[in-house]
Amino acid sequence: MVGAQSGFEVAFQEFVFYAGPAIQLTYWLVMIVAALWAVTLFKRWVDFQTGAGRGAETADTPDPVAPAATPASEKPVSVEEFVE
């Protein structure tokens, strides 16, 4: 009785035959949306960390985390002294 199948097996195979491609297509669409969302979140985080994308309204306010700007009166350090 190799060819005999129960009613559940036939119903399950029919379900997989019709629903399988739809489930797989849905999975890949969700994966594409999740990848785009992850890229957007990563870009927002990088922009936040680097300070990119700040508007002109915040350009005149100093960043409390950034190091203070060096005054123009200080002489720049010569790097050639330390390079062999």
C-alpha positions as CSV (number, residue, x, y, z in Angstrom):
1,M,0.0,0.0,0.0
2,V,2.6,2.5,-1.0
3,G,0.2,4.7,-3.1
4,A,-2.6,4.9,-0.5
5,Q,-2.8,8.2,1.4
6,S,-5.0,9.4,4.1
7,G,-7.4,12.3,3.8
8,F,-5.2,14.5,6.0
9,E,-2.1,13.9,3.8
10,V,-4.0,14.8,0.7
11,A,-5.5,17.9,2.3
12,F,-2.0,19.0,3.7
13,Q,-0.4,18.5,0.3
14,E,-3.1,20.5,-1.4
15,F,-2.7,23.3,1.2
16,V,1.1,23.4,0.7
17,F,0.7,23.4,-3.1
18,Y,-1.5,26.5,-3.0
19,A,-0.3,28.3,0.2
20,G,3.4,27.5,-0.1
21,P,4.2,30.0,-2.9
22,A,2.1,32.7,-1.3
23,I,3.8,32.2,2.1
24,Q,7.2,32.2,0.4
25,L,6.4,35.4,-1.5
26,T,5.2,37.1,1.7
27,Y,8.4,36.0,3.5
28,W,10.6,37.6,0.9
29,L,8.6,40.8,0.8
30,V,8.8,41.1,4.6
31,M,12.6,40.4,4.3
32,I,13.0,43.3,1.8
33,V,11.0,45.7,4.0
34,A,13.0,44.6,7.1
35,A,16.3,45.2,5.2
36,L,15.3,48.6,4.0
37,W,14.1,49.5,7.5
38,A,17.5,48.4,9.0
39,V,19.4,50.4,6.4
40,T,17.3,53.5,7.3
41,L,17.8,53.0,11.0
42,F,21.6,52.6,10.5
43,K,21.8,55.7,8.3
44,R,19.9,57.7,11.0
45,W,22.3,56.4,13.7
46,V,25.4,57.2,11.6
47,D,24.0,60.7,10.8
48,F,23.3,61.2,14.5
49,Q,26.8,60.1,15.5
50,T,28.6,62.1,12.9
51,G,26.4,65.2,13.2
52,A,25.5,65.1,9.5
53,G,22.3,66.6,8.4
54,R,22.1,69.3,11.0
55,G,20.2,72.4,9.8
56,A,21.3,76.0,9.9
57,E,19.3,76.6,13.0
58,T,21.7,74.4,15.1
59,A,24.8,75.5,13.4
60,D,25.4,78.4,15.8
61,T,24.8,76.4,18.9
62,P,27.9,74.5,20.1
63,D,27.7,70.8,20.5
64,P,28.2,69.8,24.1
65,V,29.9,66.5,23.2
66,A,32.3,67.9,20.6
67,P,35.7,69.1,21.7
68,A,36.0,72.9,21.9
69,A,37.5,74.6,18.9
70,T,41.1,75.7,19.2
71,P,41.7,79.4,19.2
72,A,43.3,80.9,16.1
73,S,46.2,82.2,18.2
74,E,47.6,78.7,18.9
75,K,50.3,77.5,16.6
76,P,49.5,74.1,14.9
77,V,51.7,71.2,15.9
78,S,54.3,70.1,13.5
79,V,53.9,66.4,12.7
80,E,57.3,66.0,11.1
81,E,59.0,66.1,14.5
82,F,57.4,62.8,15.5
83,V,57.7,61.0,12.1
84,E,60.9,59.1,11.5
